[in-house]
Amino acid sequence: MNRLNQLFSTKKQNLLSIYFTAGYPNFNSTLDIAEALEKAGADFLEVGFPYSDPVADGPIIQNSSQIALDNGMTLNALFDQLKGLRERVNVPVLLMGYVNPIVQYGVERFCKEAAAVGVDGVIVPDLPMYEYEMLYRDYFEDNNLSNIFLVTPQTSEERIRKIDELSNSFIYLLSSSSITGGNLQLTESIEGYYKRIKGMELNNPAIIGFGISDHQTFSKACEYANGAIVGSAFVKLLAQENYLAQIPGFIKSIKG
C-alpha cells in the first residue's frame, strides 16, 4: 500500500485535494506550499509539472505553467526539490502533467525518480490507456506508483469498467468536458452522469475535479463522490504577495 491507498482506507468522504504548479509563483516555492497545505488540512496534493502546450488547462493554470517554465522549472529541477519532500510533508502527493515531458525524460526513469522522492501517484491526462497497459504499467507498479485515469461525461461504461480494473487508488471524474478553471455546472445531464458512476459501484473511490472553487461546489461534488480537487482557485491565490499566510483561510473556506 502506498500513502494514497492508506488514505482511502481510513477516510471515505469529503476528501480535499489541492493542485498547484511546481515552480510557481517562485522557482523554490514548491515545498513551502506543500507543507502549508498539509498543515491547513488538505488530504492529498497534486503537484503539476509545467508544460508549454497544456491541452486540458484553462488560462489560470496555463499562465502558472508558463511562469514556472520561465522560472526554470524542469522535471530534473522538480525531482531535485522533492528530495526534501518527505522531511516536511506526510500526506499523499501526486505529480500531474502531460505525457510528452515524461517520455522525453524516460518513463522508467521518471517512475523510479518519483518513487525515490516519495511520490505516490501520477495523473497524465493525455496518456492513452492502451499505452499505459501495454508499455508502461510495469514501471508504475514496480515503483508502487498509482496511475490515475480521467473519466468524462462521455466515457462509455465499458471504458470506465476497464479504467476501474487498471486503477488501484482512485478515479478522477471530470465535472465536464471542458478545461480547468470553469464553474461546476450541475445540469440535469451532469447530475445523471454522477449518479450513473455512483450506481456502477466501482472498486475504486471517485474524486471530482474541474470547476471546484468554494465550499458550495466542494460540498456538491462530495454528494456524488468521495471528495474533490481544487486547482485554478488555489493557483489564483498564489498570485498574491502573502499567499502562504492565506492558505489556512483558503482551506477552511473550502471545507466549511
N, C-alpha and C positions, 0 to 999 in steps of 0.2 A: 504493500500500500504506500502511495505517496501522500503528501500532505493534502492534496485535493480529495482523495478517497477518504482520508480520516475526517476531513471537514464534513463531507456529505453523509458520513456515517453517524455523526454526532449532532448535526444541525440540519433539519429538513425544510425549514421555511424561512422566508424573509431574509435570505442571504443577499448581501450587498457586495458587489464587485465594482471597483473603480478602475477605469482605464486612464492612462496618461502616456505621453510620448517621451521616450528617453532622450535626454539632451535638450529638453525644453522645460522652462524658459532659458535655462543656462546649461552649459555643457555638463557641469558636475552636480546638477540638482536631482538626479535620479534617485539616489539612496535617501536623501533628505526627505523627498516627497513620499517615498515608500514607507519610511519609518513613521512619518507624521500621519499617514493614512491608517496604518495599523493601530497606532495609539488612539486615534479618533474613533475607531470601531469598524473599519472596513473588514469584511470577512475574507476576501481574497483580492488580489491585484492583477491587473493586466498591463504590462509594460510594452508599449508599442516601439518597434524599431523602425525608424523613418525610411521611407522610400519615395523616390521622385515622382512616381506615377501611380498614386493610390486610387484604385478603381471604386472602392466602397465608401470612401471618406468624404464628408462634407467640408465646407470651407474652413471651419474652425480647426479640425484635426489636420487638414491639408496644410494650413498655414503653420501649425505647430511642427509638422514634419519638415517643412522647408526650412524653418528657423533652426531646427535641430541639425539638419544636414549642413546648413551654413555654419553652425557652431562646431562642426567637425565630428558629429556622431556617426559612427560606423558599427558594424557588428563586432569587429575587433575591439573597439573602444568600449562598447557596451559590456562585453564579457569581462573586460579588464575592470570596469567599475563594479560589476556584480560579484567579483571575488570577495567583496566585503558584505554581500547581501545577508548571509545567514548569521553574521555577528550582530546585525541590527534589526532583522525582520524575521518573524516566526510564521506569519500567515502564508498560505499558498500563493505562489507567484507564477503567472503565465507570461510568455512572450507572445506578442501579436504583431503580425506583419505579413508581407507578401512573399510569394514563393521565389521570385527572381533573386533577391539578395541571398536567400538560403542556398539555392542551387549554385550561385556564384561562389559562396563560401565553402560549399561542400556539405551535403545533407548529413552524412555520417559525422563529420567533424562538428557541425552545428549541434547535433544531438548530444554528442559527448561533452562539448563545452557547456551546453545548457545544464546538463545533469551535474557537471563538476562544480558549478557555482550555486546549485540548489534550486534551479527552476523545476517546476512540477508539471508544466504542460505548455502546449503551443497552439495558437489559433492562426491558421493560414487560410484566409477566405478563398484564395484562388488556387489552392492545391486540389487538383482533381481527386475524387475518391478512389478511382481506379489506380492512379499513380501511387497514392499512399499505400493501398493494399498490395499492389504488385511489386513496387520498387523500394518503398521506404519504411514500411511497417516495422520490420525487424529492428531498424535503427532506433525508432521510438521506444519499442518495447524493451530492447536490451538496455536502454538507459532510463527505464522507468518513467518515461515522459508520456503524458496523456495528449493525444491529438484531438482537438475539439472541432467537430464538424458544425456547419451552419445549416439551418433549415429555414426556408421562407414559406409564405402562404401558398406558393405554387408547387412546393416539393411534394411529389407523389407519396402515397402511403408505402409503396414498395421501397422507394429510396429511403424513406425515414426508417423503416424496419432494418434496412441494410446499415444505415448510419448507427442505429442503436446497437446492432450486432458488433460493429467495429469500434464502438466507443467504450471507454472504461472509467469515465468520471462524470461528465455532463454533456448535454447537447445545447447548443447556442441557438435559441429561437429568435430570428429577426422579426421585429414587430411589424415590418412591412417590407416591400421590395424596393426600398429607397436607400439613399445614402445616410450616413450618420448625421446627427445634429437636427433632425426634424422633431416634430412633436408627436407623441403617441396618439395615434388616431384609432379610437375604438369604434370602428364602424361595425355594422352587423356581420359583415363577411370576416373581419379580423377577429371578432369575438368567436365566430364559428370556427375559425382556424385554431384558436387557442383551445376551444372545447374539444375539437377533433383530436388534437395532440394529447390532451389530458385523457380522453377516452381510449386512446391506444394503449394505455398502461405500459409505457416503455420501461425498460430495465434501468435506464439512466435518468437522473434528475434533469430537469429543463430549466435554463436560465434565459430570461428575455433581455434583449439588447436593442439599441437604436430607438431614440425618442424618449428615453427615461431621463428626466431632468429635475424632478422635485418629489415631494412626499406623495402627492396625489397620483402621479404616474407610477412611482415605485410601488405604492400600495396596490394599485390596479393590476400591475404586472404580477405581483405576488399572489393575487387571487387565482391565477391560472398556471403559475409555475413556482419553482422552489426559491426563486429570487430574481434579481435583475441587475443589469450592468449600466452604470452611468459613465459616459465618456465625454462628449462635447461640453456639457455643462460644467464639468470639472476642469477640463482643459481651458475653458474660458476664464475660470477663476485664476488660473496660473499666470495670466497676463497682467495681473495686478501686482503692485510692488511688494506688499506684505502678504503674499499668498500663503506662506507656511502658517502664519498666525490665524488665517481664516479657515484652515482645513477642519478643525474640530466643529466649528459652527456649521460648515457646509454639510458634513456627515450627519450631524444632528438634525439638520433641516430635511434631509432625505429620509432618514429613519423615522423622524417624528417622535 
